[in-house]
Each structure stands twice: as structure tokens, then as C-alpha cells.
């Protein structure tokens, strides 16, 4: 099966033609991962099958195992997918999957919300087995909270918030909480300090070094935006969002616990929604997450819980290992 590396320009042109492109599938995100984590290397491929071009944004993660297995993921920390101007057939999808995993490799695919064209595709490694049987269960990426903005103005969306949410936003404003954009590296450092301290109390939260946040700042413009909430000239909360294609994805948010009563997170979310309406984005994606309190906050904005799919394809030879560390 023929494939080639692809230029950043062509890569971006292909994914932006999709109705379901996320920043996670972009060449900029791949660069940020490579610069931030020694174990990640860009492995994106452009396949040419039957006069059709099929792009799969993908990273390879270094693993240590006796078989020399490689672990590929589309994409780390968010949804990836396969992108083509034409419909991808079951045989084409099956061929790509098997070309990636071959005899000893592993492939993790996280699909965007509303996008699961592969649910009935079988893998030739086991012809009678559906890829659905490799669907990862009980994973936080099995759903995301989505707020549909299409065809609505901000006032209509505001009126549809839960009453408690509107009151919390009003209280934040009345209490003197203000929102500003964070543009400097020092702003990112301030947010990182808040996020890293708050995340210590979150169950199963992966930790990241400041190097990662430095690279978000260094390479992310114009798609990565930092919003900061201040009260009495003190930064008390923040949010990092990815603005890309038709969606704003809210990826990192945190606040100082002692200032929680002033509802800074709800105010930042509200400002993000207002900006999305002004800039004619179609969706706000609040992301995944198992924390019950954060889930209630998202649903207070009338964000809907949308099921997503995450698949793990494992070559037969690799399955002889009882355990393999891939995360």
C-alpha cells in the first residue's frame, strides 16, 4: 500500500475541507507534541488508494517491549480520524489499519463527535471480527459535552442556560470578576501554576510540565487562546481553548479553590460562548471529563452529552504479551 509524508500546507488543506476537523489533527498540534514530549514523533501518512488520497494524522509513541512493537495514535489528547474528499470504503479503511499495525504494532484511533463511519468495518487480521469489538469501554473519551451554536444568536443561548448558571455568571460580574486574554509567556506561567495545583486533586489527571504550556504559547497562535479571570488584580482562574475550523474546544480550565464562590469558570465559559457566536463558530466542545462537578457546570450551559468512539487495533503477534504499556 502506497503512502507518503505530507507537507504541513497540504495536510492542513485536507483536514480543513472536513466538517469535523479539530485542532488535534493539525500539523501545529503534532509540532507541539514533538517539541514537548520526547516519546512522541509525527507519523502522519497520506495514502494513495484507487486514485484517492486519504490522510491520517498520527503520532508514534516510543515504547519498550521485547517484540519491537510500535504504538501509533490518532491523535494524542483529542480526536483524530481519517480525512478524504471522497467517502472511504470498508476495504480502504481495512487496508490502512492493517498497513499500520502489520504483524506487531498497535493503533489507537479516537474519532470526533458525530463521526463514526467505521463501526461495521471488519479487520482482515480476523475476518469475522468487527472493529467495534476493540472499542475501548469506560474511557473518559467515550463522550464529550457539545453546545450547538448553529443558527442561534448569543441572547437565545443565554436564555436557554439553566437559571443557576445565569445567576452564577451575574454573581461573578457583580463580585468584580473580569476576563482578559492572556498573551504573554508569563500569563501562561500564571495559569500553569493554577492548573497544576488544582489538578493534584483530580482523579486520574495526567500531569504535564511547563514545557508543554510554553510550546502551546510559542506555536499555538492564532488557534490557541488563553482566557484569564481576575479579581482585585489577582488572577484566580483560566481557560485554554483551541479555536479551529468550526469548533472551539475548551481543553484546560482551572481556578483557585478559595475563589470558587465567585464562579470564575462559569464566567470564562460564558465569554467563550459569546466569542464563538460573534465569530460564527458552530460548536463549543467542552471536552470529556469524569468529574461530576465539572459535568454539572457544562450541562448548566445546556451542553449535550455526545457519544464518541475510541478504537484499539492490535496486531496478532502483539497479543501474545500479557501486558504492554502503551499509555
Secondary structure, DSSP 8 states (H G I E B T S, - for coil): --EE---HHHHHHHHTTSTT--GGGSHHHHHHHHHH-TTEEE--EEEEETTEEEEE--EEE----TT---EEEE-TTS----B-SS---HHHHHHHHHHHHTTT-EEEEE--TT--TTTT-B-GGGTT-BGGGGB--S-GGGEEEEEE-TT--HHHHHHHS-HHHHHHHHHHHHTT-EEEEE-SHHHHHHHHHHHHHHHTTSTT-----HHHHHHHHHH-TTTEEEEEEEETTEEEEEEEEEEETTEEEEEEEEE-GGGGGG-HHHHHHHHHHHHHHHTT-SEEEEE----HHHHHHHHHTT-EEEE--EEEEE-TGGGGSS-----
